[in-house]
Amino acid sequence: MGLTFRKFRNKLTGEVCFMPAGRYGNFLNSVKKLVNYIRYNIPRYYVLHLTLTVAENTSDVDYKHLHRVIQFIYLRLKRAESDFKYIAVKEVQERGAVHYHILCIYSKPYVFPSPDEIAKSWRLGFVKITAPKLRLKMQKIVGYLGKYIGKGYEYEALDCKKSFTASQIMQIYKLSAPRLAEIVNRYGMSRLADLTCTFRKVFIEGWSEESILGTVFKTRQRILLHEFSSQWSYAGVYEEPF
């Protein structure tokens, strides 16, 4: 299975560029949201790489097993009043064994559970923790996790549910870094929770009320708040341009 790309054409020059689509494109967008969120919400953070491996050669590992570990870590760090965000990639090795590679970001030192504690929650095999030497920049995170998903080919070929998962982060953080900075400067951090977005448009959502024959109906409204100009027009999804 090959990669697919979203195609864009420059309205002025006719230049064409491609951006990853499909599951790999969703993975890159999740990384972008993670990096933007940390930049604006966690001034001091700690990063570690957690590997979860099964003891036997089997790929029959359900997402619930990973979710159990994530919940255990989340509750432990919550009690320590630490933020916790993550992005996890599922890898199936040639011998059939399943690995989960999880990049964990948290905000307090000396509060992360030990490998033995996590192994009791995992229950399926081995746990390894390392501290990668990387600064929290999108390209470095993509490159770091990219060791386990190649250039996206292996990732797209994974015939399984939940081949990657990540912390839930508001859509507003998927804006490019310059656009997000403009929105923060214009409207302030306190309003971000009320905003949604596409890659170019920012909306504010709310409810309107209408009374009909004594019955009050609530309707969700989405009002365009800001639109970024762009010289690029969308030209559809294409197979890899090579």
C-alpha positions, 0 to 999 in steps of 0.5 A: 500500500502506497502513500497518498498526498493532498495536492495544492497549487499556488494561485500565482505561480502555478507551483505544486506541492504535496502534503501527506494524507491518509493515516500518516497525514493524521499522525503528522497532524496529531504531532503538530497539535501535541507540539503546539499544545505543549508550547503554549500550556506547559512551560517546563516539560519532561519527555521520555520514550516508553516501549511496551512489548508482548512476551509471545509472537502475536499481533492479537493485542487490542487497544484496550491493553494500551488504554489500560496502561495510559489510564494508569499513567494518567491517574498517577500523574494526575495525583501528582498534579502533573500534566500528561500528553502522549502519542503512541505508534503500534509496530508489528515486528517480523517475528510477529511481536507487537510493540507500542512506542509511546512518547510521553510528555509531562510537567513534573520531575520524579513522578513518572511510574517505574517500568515495574509498575507499568509492567503490572498494568501492561500484563503482557510482557516487557516495559522499557523506558528511555529518555530521548535527547530531543527538544519538543519540535515537530520534525524531531518528534516525527523523525524520532518515531519515524524510526518505527514507522519508516517513511509511512509505508509500514504505517499505512500497511498496518491492517489493524485498528488504532495503529496510532493514538494520541492525547485528545487536544483541541483542534485549534492547535492544529493551526500552523505555528505562525497562525496559532501565534496570531490567534493567541495574540489577537484573542488571548489564551483564555478564549482558545477553548471556545474556538474551532478551526480548519487549516485556514478558518477559525470559528467560535461556537455557541448556542442560540435559543428559539421558542416555538409554541412554548417549547425552547429549542437550542441550536448550535451555531458556528460563526466565522471569527477569522480567515487566513488568506492563502496563495494555495488552492486545494487540488485533491488527493493523489497517489505519491508523486514519484 
